[in-house]
């Protein structure tokens, strides 16, 4: 701990009025409300407040000057076993909040007005926002759903998942966070949503893609095939002569668009032969190959 006199920039013989004046000057310069986001100023302010807490107390100052306590207020040896009564973590002092500034709030200058407003703000502080994480299925992210999460205190929250939500999106439930102080309202519950992957689907913006296996007869002759979508299976017609890689479109079966309407689902076909091999099919293809000259690797 630094010497409190040095922290306040005064001599060890300074009067109580000089200590207060030095502290007030530094507090005006370093107070967190005047330096929002400045961590260095905040730490320096804590040092200054702790120093004034010690030296501004007549008894503490007398004991410090006599070497009975150190700059943190802890007993010096041989009473080291009492150290735990004073040390450990950040030292608590009256200037950790506005309660220690009562003697400064009676003025009519800017600093006094700042302290009065700061005290009112703290007395009516809004509650903290609470953060949660929620996993949902891919289909729920497309169609929407209502999910329930269990809070650490055993309570529950019902979360409405909007249709078309994307992985990592945060849902804000206003007023469902920690309670506030005084007239300050409660904070919000912020739920970050994780969309669990579905091995069948991939999403690109508002469009969805899926690969669907079809039999040789379905590929050659065409016909109706049931196709999974995020909102349930539908029937589509496979055109005659379809190949592996042929891509078909299911209009409006994608994710909801922000401005209205829906994206599409693209269906990529994959021709799959029977397993184990069918002897009858093999005999047919062998006979067909003798009569027809077809080489798919030839250009044109």
C-alpha positions in Angstrom: 0.0 0.0 0.0 1.2 3.5 -0.8 1.8 6.1 1.9 -1.6 7.8 2.3 0.1 11.2 2.7 1.9 10.8 -0.6 -1.4 9.6 -2.3 -3.1 12.8 -1.2 0.0 14.9 -2.0 0.2 16.5 1.5 2.8 16.6 4.3 2.4 14.4 7.4 1.8 17.6 9.4 -1.2 18.6 7.2 -4.3 19.8 9.1 -7.7 18.2 8.8 -8.8 21.1 6.6 -5.8 20.6 4.3 -6.5 16.9 4.1 -10.1 17.5 3.1 -9.1 20.2 0.6 -6.5 17.9 -1.0 -8.9 15.0 -1.2 -11.7 17.1 -2.6 -9.4 18.5 -5.3 -8.4 14.9 -6.3 -11.9 13.6 -6.1 -13.2 16.2 -8.5 -10.5 15.2 -11.0 -10.7 11.4 -10.6 -14.3 10.7 -9.7 -15.7 7.8 -12.0 -18.8 9.8 -12.9 -16.5 12.4 -14.5 -14.2 9.8 -16.1 -16.6 7.2 -17.6 -14.7 4.1 -18.9 -11.3 5.4 -17.6 -10.1 2.4 -15.5 -6.8 4.1 -14.6 -8.7 7.1 -13.1 -11.0 4.7 -11.3 -8.2 2.8 -9.7 -6.5 6.1 -8.7 -9.7 7.4 -7.2 -10.0 4.2 -5.1 -6.4 4.9 -3.7 -7.3 8.5 -3.0 -10.6 7.5 -1.3 -8.9 4.8 0.8 -6.1 7.3 1.8 -8.7 9.9 2.9 -10.7 7.3 4.7 -7.7 6.5 6.9 -6.3 10.0 7.4 -9.6 11.7 7.6 -10.4 9.6 10.7 -8.7 11.2 13.7 -8.2 7.8 15.6 -7.0 6.0 12.5 -4.6 8.7 11.6 -3.2 8.8 15.1 -2.6 5.0 15.0 -1.1 5.2 11.5 1.3 7.9 12.6 2.3 5.8 15.6 3.0 2.8 13.4 0.2 0.7 14.9 -1.6 0.1 11.6 -0.4 0.2 8.0 -1.8 2.1 5.0 -4.5 -0.5 4.5 -5.7 -0.1 8.2 -4.3 -3.5 9.1 -2.6 -4.1 12.4 1.2 -4.2 12.3 3.2 -6.9 14.1 3.2 -8.2 16.8 -0.6 -8.2 16.4 -0.4 -9.8 12.9 -3.1 -12.3 13.8 -5.7 -9.5 13.6 -4.7 -8.7 10.0 -7.6 -10.8 8.7 -10.0 -8.4 10.4 -8.8 -5.6 8.2 -7.3 -7.1 5.1 -8.4 -9.3 2.3 -9.9 -8.2 -1.0 -10.7 -4.6 -1.6 -10.8 -2.4 1.4 -14.3 -1.1 2.2 -14.5 2.5 3.0 -17.2 5.2 3.2 -16.2 6.6 -0.2 -16.9 3.4 -2.1 -20.3 4.9 -2.7 -21.9 8.4 -2.2 -22.5 7.8 1.6 -19.1 9.2 2.5 -19.7 12.5 0.6 -22.4 13.9 2.8 -20.1 16.8 3.9 -19.5 17.6 0.2 -23.1 17.5 -1.0 -24.2 20.7 0.8 -22.3 22.9 -1.5 -23.7 24.7 -4.6 -20.8 23.9 -7.0 -20.7 21.5 -9.9 -19.1 18.7 -7.9 -21.7 18.9 -5.1 -24.5 18.8 -7.8 -22.8 15.8 -9.4 -22.7 13.9 -6.1 -26.3 14.6 -5.4 -27.4 13.4 -8.9 -25.1 10.4 -8.5 -26.7 9.5 -5.2 -30.2 9.7 -6.7 -29.1 7.6 -9.6 -27.7 4.9 -7.4 -30.7 5.0 -5.1 -33.0 4.3 -8.1 -30.7 2.0 -10.0 -32.1 -0.2 -12.8 -31.7 -3.9 -12.2 -28.9 -5.8 -14.0 -29.5 -7.7 -17.3 -29.4 -11.4 -16.9 -27.7 -13.5 -19.6 -28.8 -17.0 -20.6 -28.1 -19.5 -23.5 -30.8 -21.6 -25.1 -30.4 -24.5 -27.6 -33.1 -25.1 -30.2 -33.6 -27.5 -33.1 -33.0 -26.4 -36.7 -36.7 -26.8 -37.5 -37.7 -24.6 -34.5 -35.4 -21.9 -35.8 -37.3 -21.9 -39.2 -40.9 -22.4 -38.0 -40.6 -20.7 -34.6 -41.5 -22.2 -31.2 -42.0 -21.4 -27.5 -39.3 -22.8 -25.2 -39.0 -22.8 -21.5 -35.8 -22.2 -19.6 -35.2 -22.9 -15.9 -33.5 -20.1 -14.0 -30.8 -20.6 -11.3 -33.3 -19.8 -8.6 -35.7 -22.5 -9.8 -38.0 -20.1 -11.6 -38.9 -20.4 -15.3 -39.1 -18.2 -18.3 -41.1 -18.9 -21.5 -39.2 -17.7 -24.5 -41.0 -17.2 -27.9 -38.6 -18.1 -30.7 -39.5 -16.0 -33.8 -39.7 -17.8 -37.1 -36.5 -17.5 -39.2 -34.1 -16.9 -36.2 -30.4 -17.5 -36.9 -27.7 -19.1 -34.8 -26.2 -16.7 -32.2 -29.2 -14.3 -32.3 -30.1 -12.7 -28.9 -33.7 -12.4 -27.7 -34.5 -9.7 -25.2 -37.2 -10.2 -22.6 -37.8 -6.8 -21.1 -38.3 -6.6 -17.4 -37.3 -10.2 -16.8 -33.8 -9.5 -15.4 -32.7 -8.7 -11.8 -34.9 -6.3 -9.8 -33.8 -2.7 -9.5 -33.4 -0.4 -6.5 -35.9 2.3 -5.5 -37.8 3.4 -8.5 -35.4 1.7 -10.9 -37.1 -1.0 -12.9 -35.9 -4.5 -13.4 -33.3 -5.4 -16.0 -33.9 -7.5 -19.0 -33.3 -11.2 -19.7 -31.0 -11.7 -22.7 -31.2 -15.1 -24.3 -28.5 -16.1 -26.8 -30.0 -18.8 -29.0 -27.9 -21.7 -30.3 -29.4 -23.5 -33.4 -28.4 -27.1 -33.3 -27.3 -28.5 -36.7 -29.6 -30.9 -38.6 -27.5 -33.3 -40.8 -30.2 -33.1 -43.5 -30.3 -29.4 -44.0 -27.9 -26.5 -44.7 -29.0 -22.9 -44.6 -27.7 -20.0 -46.8 -29.5 -16.8 -45.9 -33.2 -17.4 -46.4 -32.7 -20.5 -48.6 -32.3 -24.1 -47.4 -30.6 -27.0 -49.2 -31.0 -30.7 -48.9 -29.6 -33.8 -50.7 -32.2 -36.5 -51.3 -31.4 -40.1 -52.5 -33.5 -41.4 -55.4 -33.6 -44.9 -56.9 -32.5 -45.7 -60.5 -36.1 -46.2 -61.6 -37.2 -42.8 -60.0 -34.3 -41.1 -61.8 -35.0 -42.7 -65.2 -38.8 -42.7 -65.2 -39.5 -39.8 -62.9 -42.3 -39.7 -60.5 -43.5 -38.4 -57.1 -41.0 -38.4 -54.1 -41.5 -37.3 -50.5 -39.1 -34.6 -49.6 -38.3 -33.5 -46.0 -38.6 -29.7 -45.2 -38.1 -27.8 -42.0 -41.9 -27.5 -41.6 -42.8 -31.1 -42.6 -42.5 -33.5 -45.6 -44.0 -32.5 -49.0 -44.4 -34.4 -52.3 -42.5 -33.2 -55.4 -42.1 -34.7 -58.9 -38.7 -35.9 -60.0 -38.4 -35.3 -63.8 -37.6 -38.2 -66.1 -33.9 -38.7 -66.8 -32.7 -37.0 -63.6 -29.0 -37.4 -62.7 -27.0 -37.2 -59.5 -26.5 -33.5 -58.9 -29.8 -32.5 -60.5 -31.2 -29.6 -58.4 -34.8 -28.9 -58.0 -36.5 -26.0 -56.2 -39.4 -26.0 -53.7 -40.6 -22.4 -53.9 -41.4 -20.8 -50.5 -40.1 -23.7 -48.4 -37.1 -21.9 -47.0 -36.8 -19.5 -44.0 -39.1 -16.5 -43.5 -37.7 -13.3 -45.0 -37.3 -10.2 -42.9 -39.4 -8.1 -45.2 -42.1 -10.8 -45.8 -42.3 -13.9 -47.8 -40.1 -17.0 -47.6 -36.9 -18.3 -49.2 -36.8 -21.5 -51.2 -35.6 -25.0 -50.5 -33.2 -26.5 -53.1 -33.3 -30.3 -53.5 -30.1 -32.0 -54.9 -30.8 -35.5 -56.2 -28.4 -38.4 -55.6 -29.0 -41.6 -57.6 -28.5 -44.6 -55.4 -28.3 -48.2 -56.7 -29.8 -51.1 -54.8 -27.6 -52.9 -52.2 -26.8 -55.7 -52.5 -26.6 -55.6 -56.3 -29.7 -56.9 -58.1 -28.9 -59.7 -60.6 -31.9 -58.9 -62.8 -30.8 -55.2 -63.0 -27.3 -56.3 -63.9 -28.5 -58.6 -66.7 -30.8 -55.8 -68.1 -28.0 -53.2 -68.1 -25.5 -55.7 -69.7 -28.0 -56.3 -72.5 -28.7 -52.6 -72.9 -25.0 -51.7 -73.0 -24.4 -54.1 -76.0 -27.1 -52.3 -78.0 -26.4 -48.7 -77.0 -23.1 -46.8 -77.2 -23.0 -44.3 -74.3 -19.9 -42.8 -72.7 -20.7 -40.1 -70.1 -17.1 -39.0 -70.1 -17.1 -38.0 -73.7 -17.7 -34.3 -74.2 -20.8 -33.3 -76.2 
